[in-house]
Amino acid sequence: MNTVTRLGGFALGLAAVFGAAYGIGRVADPAAPSAESRHDGGAAHTSGPTAHDEAAGLLPGGLLVSDRGYTLEPVAAPAGEFAFRIAGPDGRPVTRYDVAHDKRMHLIVARRDLSGFRHVHPDLAPDGTWRVDNPLAGPGQWRAFADFTPTGGEPLTLGVDVTVPGALTERPLPAPATSTTVDGYTVTLTGEPQPGRTSPLTLTISRNGQPVTDLEPYLGAYGHLVALRRGDLAYLHVHPDGTPGDGRTKPGPAVTFLAEVPSAGSYRLYLDFRHGGSVHTAEFTVVAGTPPADAPPNGGDPSGPAPTDGADHGTPGHGHN
């Protein structure tokens, strides 16, 4: 049965103003980088860290607000805007970034319950501040991921928690499924992720019963996949096996990813693809290996609401820029 939770609370040390509709966001991550916390950032790779990496203290992307001298810092912004900066090892805002997958910054936000999801691309001001229309639609605890490569540095994914106050209706994470619909498209998943091993995941796209064979490039590929682990929202950012124009990769209907999840458990997959001039997102729940015995039924997460596959696409908190 659904319950309603009242979310509130204000800044813990550092606050960002996201507009009158959203109140004040709360940052709840410790900025404590160390040699043991280093990881590959989870960004722009075809595989993420293994369970052995985690056991050795090498964390997946997005679990730290500060890593390798770089820190994600939300900053005050006018109503309806989200703003942040990346502070470098010298404490100053970073102003130079490499282009990765057609953009210098990928900002991905997801509610802690894995219901709301958005992938947007902020604009960089000369002072090092990134600004974008507020992607945090609706109350809840959100995780914001900054996926970037500082010029002269390594790819990084930093994450920070932000709270949007308000009434929240709780629902469990959707059960695992191999097919979902979005915007009139049917997307079918073939393959199962295997903890600590590279596994092919193939997503096949059709519309009105016909295979889609003219996908359009999006961020330098025919598909863009993000996986988030239920619970801590460990971030895995993978890309297809092949790129547009390489002479072998077809523009659909199938897009294959080589993914390596860091541990057993439930994951939410978000596939972005472009067709007909618009970007669409298909969502799946998948289970890798054998989840812990105390995991909620069907991969559910008691921390907040989640839509059924395909049913809530287009609701607040789901979109692109």
C-alpha positions in Angstrom: 0.0 0.0 0.0 1.2 3.5 -0.9 2.2 5.8 1.9 2.8 9.5 1.9 6.0 11.0 3.3 6.6 14.7 4.0 10.0 15.6 2.9 11.7 18.6 4.4 15.0 19.8 5.8 17.4 22.4 4.9 21.1 22.8 4.3 23.8 20.8 6.0 26.7 23.1 5.7 26.3 23.9 2.0 23.0 24.9 0.3 21.8 25.6 -3.2 18.7 27.6 -4.0 16.7 25.9 -6.8 13.7 28.3 -6.9 10.6 28.9 -4.8 8.9 25.7 -6.0 11.7 23.6 -4.7 12.9 25.3 -1.5 16.5 24.8 -0.5 18.5 21.8 -1.5 20.4 19.8 1.0 23.9 18.5 0.4 24.4 15.3 2.4 27.8 13.9 1.2 31.1 14.0 3.0 33.9 15.5 0.9 36.6 13.0 2.0 38.8 11.9 -1.0 41.5 9.4 -0.3 43.8 7.1 -2.2 41.5 4.2 -1.2 38.5 5.9 -2.8 39.9 6.3 -6.3 37.9 4.9 -9.1 37.6 5.2 -12.9 34.7 7.7 -12.6 32.2 5.4 -14.2 32.1 7.8 -17.2 32.5 7.1 -20.9 33.6 3.5 -20.4 32.2 0.3 -21.7 32.6 -1.4 -18.3 32.5 -0.3 -14.7 34.5 -1.4 -11.6 34.2 -5.0 -10.5 33.1 -6.3 -7.1 36.7 -7.0 -6.4 37.5 -3.3 -7.0 34.8 -2.4 -4.4 36.3 -5.0 -2.0 39.7 -3.4 -2.5 38.3 0.1 -1.8 37.9 1.2 -5.4 34.4 2.7 -5.7 32.1 2.9 -8.6 31.3 6.4 -10.0 29.0 8.8 -8.4 29.4 7.7 -4.8 31.7 10.6 -3.8 31.2 14.3 -3.8 34.9 14.8 -3.9 37.6 12.7 -5.6 41.1 13.1 -6.9 41.1 16.7 -5.7 37.9 17.7 -7.6 34.7 18.6 -5.7 31.1 19.1 -6.9 29.7 22.2 -5.3 26.1 23.3 -5.8 25.7 27.1 -5.7 22.8 29.5 -5.2 20.7 30.1 -8.3 17.7 32.1 -9.4 14.2 30.4 -9.3 13.9 27.7 -11.8 17.6 27.2 -12.3 20.1 24.6 -11.1 23.7 25.7 -10.8 27.0 24.1 -9.6 30.7 24.3 -10.1 33.6 21.9 -10.0 36.4 23.0 -7.6 39.8 21.8 -8.7 42.8 20.6 -6.6 43.8 24.3 -6.1 40.3 25.1 -4.7 39.4 27.3 -7.7 36.5 26.6 -10.1 37.5 24.5 -13.1 36.9 26.3 -16.4 38.5 24.0 -18.9 36.9 20.6 -19.8 37.4 18.1 -22.6 34.5 17.2 -24.9 33.3 13.6 -24.2 30.3 12.3 -26.2 29.7 15.6 -27.8 29.4 17.5 -24.5 31.8 19.0 -21.9 29.4 18.2 -19.0 26.7 15.6 -18.5 24.4 16.2 -15.6 22.2 13.3 -14.6 19.7 13.5 -11.8 17.7 10.6 -10.4 15.4 10.4 -7.4 16.8 8.1 -4.6 13.9 5.7 -5.3 15.0 5.5 -9.0 11.7 6.9 -10.3 12.5 10.4 -11.6 15.4 10.6 -14.1 16.8 13.4 -16.3 19.9 13.7 -18.4 20.7 17.4 -19.3 23.7 19.4 -20.5 24.4 22.7 -18.6 26.1 25.8 -20.0 29.4 26.9 -18.6 29.9 30.5 -17.5 33.3 32.2 -17.6 33.6 32.0 -13.8 33.3 28.2 -13.9 29.7 27.9 -12.9 27.5 25.5 -14.8 23.8 26.5 -15.2 20.7 24.7 -16.5 17.0 24.8 -16.1 16.2 23.0 -12.9 15.9 19.3 -13.7 14.7 18.4 -10.2 11.0 18.0 -10.9 8.9 17.1 -7.9 9.6 16.4 -4.2 12.0 13.7 -3.1 15.6 13.0 -2.3 17.6 13.3 -5.5 21.1 12.4 -6.5 22.9 14.7 -9.0 25.8 13.2 -11.0 28.3 15.4 -12.8 30.0 13.4 -15.5 33.0 15.2 -17.0 36.7 15.2 -17.9 38.7 18.2 -16.7 41.3 19.2 -19.3 44.6 17.4 -18.3 42.8 15.1 -15.9 40.9 11.8 -15.9 37.2 11.2 -16.5 35.2 11.6 -13.3 31.7 11.2 -12.0 30.9 13.0 -8.8 27.6 12.9 -7.0 25.7 14.9 -4.4 22.4 14.5 -2.7 19.8 17.2 -2.9 16.4 17.3 -1.1 13.3 18.8 -2.7 10.7 19.3 0.1 7.1 18.3 -0.3 4.7 15.4 -0.1 6.0 12.2 -1.5 3.9 9.1 -2.4 6.0 6.0 -2.0 5.9 3.1 -4.4 8.3 0.2 -4.9 10.8 -0.2 -7.7 9.2 -1.9 -10.7 9.8 -5.7 -11.0 12.4 -6.9 -13.5 11.1 -6.9 -17.1 12.5 -7.6 -20.5 10.2 -5.2 -22.4 8.9 -1.7 -21.9 7.2 1.0 -23.9 7.9 4.7 -24.2 6.4 7.3 -26.5 4.9 4.6 -28.7 8.2 2.7 -29.0 8.7 -0.9 -27.7 12.1 -1.7 -26.4 13.1 -5.2 -25.6 16.1 -6.2 -23.5 18.2 -9.3 -24.2 21.0 -10.4 -21.9 21.6 -10.4 -18.2 24.3 -8.4 -16.3 26.8 -10.5 -14.4 28.7 -9.1 -11.4 32.3 -8.6 -12.1 32.1 -9.8 -15.7 31.5 -8.0 -19.0 28.1 -9.0 -20.3 26.4 -8.0 -23.6 23.1 -6.2 -23.1 21.1 -5.8 -26.4 18.2 -3.4 -26.6 16.0 -3.7 -29.7 13.7 -0.9 -30.6 10.4 -1.2 -32.6 7.5 1.1 -33.4 4.0 0.0 -34.4 5.3 -3.6 -34.7 8.1 -2.6 -37.1 11.8 -2.5 -36.3 13.4 0.9 -36.1 16.3 0.9 -38.6 17.0 4.6 -38.8 18.0 5.6 -35.3 19.7 9.0 -35.2 23.1 9.6 -33.5 22.8 10.9 -29.9 25.9 12.0 -28.0 28.1 10.3 -30.6 26.3 7.0 -30.5 23.0 5.2 -31.4 22.2 4.8 -27.8 23.3 6.0 -24.4 22.9 3.8 -21.3 23.1 4.7 -17.6 22.7 2.1 -14.9 22.1 2.9 -11.2 22.4 0.4 -8.4 19.4 0.3 -6.0 20.3 1.6 -2.6 23.5 3.7 -3.0 22.9 4.7 -6.6 26.4 3.6 -7.7 26.7 5.0 -11.3 27.6 3.0 -14.4 27.8 4.8 -17.7 28.2 2.6 -20.7 28.1 3.0 -24.5 27.4 0.7 -27.4 29.7 -1.7 -29.2 30.4 0.5 -32.2 29.8 4.1 -33.3 27.9 5.7 -36.1 29.9 5.9 -39.3 32.4 3.2 -38.4 31.3 1.0 -41.3 29.9 -1.8 -39.3 27.4 -0.3 -36.8 23.8 -0.3 -38.0 21.4 2.4 -36.9 19.0 -0.1 -35.3 16.9 -1.8 -34.5 19.4 -3.4 -32.0 21.9 -1.5 -29.9 24.3 -3.7 -27.9 26.2 -2.5 -24.9 29.1 -4.2 -23.1 28.4 -3.6 -19.4 30.1 -4.8 -16.2 28.1 -4.2 -13.0 30.1 -3.9 -9.8 28.1 -6.2 -7.6 25.0 -8.4 -7.3 21.8 -6.6 -6.8 19.0 -4.7 -8.5 19.8 -2.0 -11.1 17.7 0.5 -13.0 18.7 0.9 -16.6 17.9 4.1 -18.6 18.4 3.9 -22.3 18.4 7.2 -24.2 17.9 7.0 -28.0 17.0 9.5 -30.7 14.5 9.0 -33.4 12.2 11.3 -35.3 14.2 14.3 -34.1 13.4 13.6 -30.4 15.2 11.8 -27.6 13.3 9.0 -25.8 14.2 7.1 -22.6 13.3 3.5 -22.0 13.6 2.2 -18.4 14.2 -1.3 -17.1 14.8 -3.0 -13.7 17.3 -5.8 -13.9 18.8 -8.1 -11.3 22.5 -9.1 -11.4 23.5 -12.2 -9.6 21.8 -13.1 -6.4 20.7 -10.1 -4.4 21.3 -10.0 -0.6 18.8 -11.9 1.4 17.5 -8.7 3.1 16.8 -7.0 -0.3 13.1 -5.7 -0.6 10.8 -7.9 -2.7 11.0 -7.4 -6.5 14.0 -5.1 -6.0 11.8 -2.6 -4.3 13.2 0.4 -2.4 11.3 1.7 0.6 12.8 5.1 0.3 10.4 6.5 -2.3 8.1 6.1 -5.3 8.9 4.5 -8.6 6.8 4.2 -11.8 5.8 1.0 -13.5 7.8 0.3 -16.6 6.7 2.7 -19.3 3.6 3.8 -17.4 5.0 7.0 -16.0 7.2 8.1 -18.8 6.7 11.8 -19.4 5.9 12.5 -15.7 7.8 15.3 -13.9 11.4 14.3 -13.4 11.9 12.5 -16.7 13.4 14.2 -19.7 16.4 15.5 -21.6 18.2 18.6 -22.8 
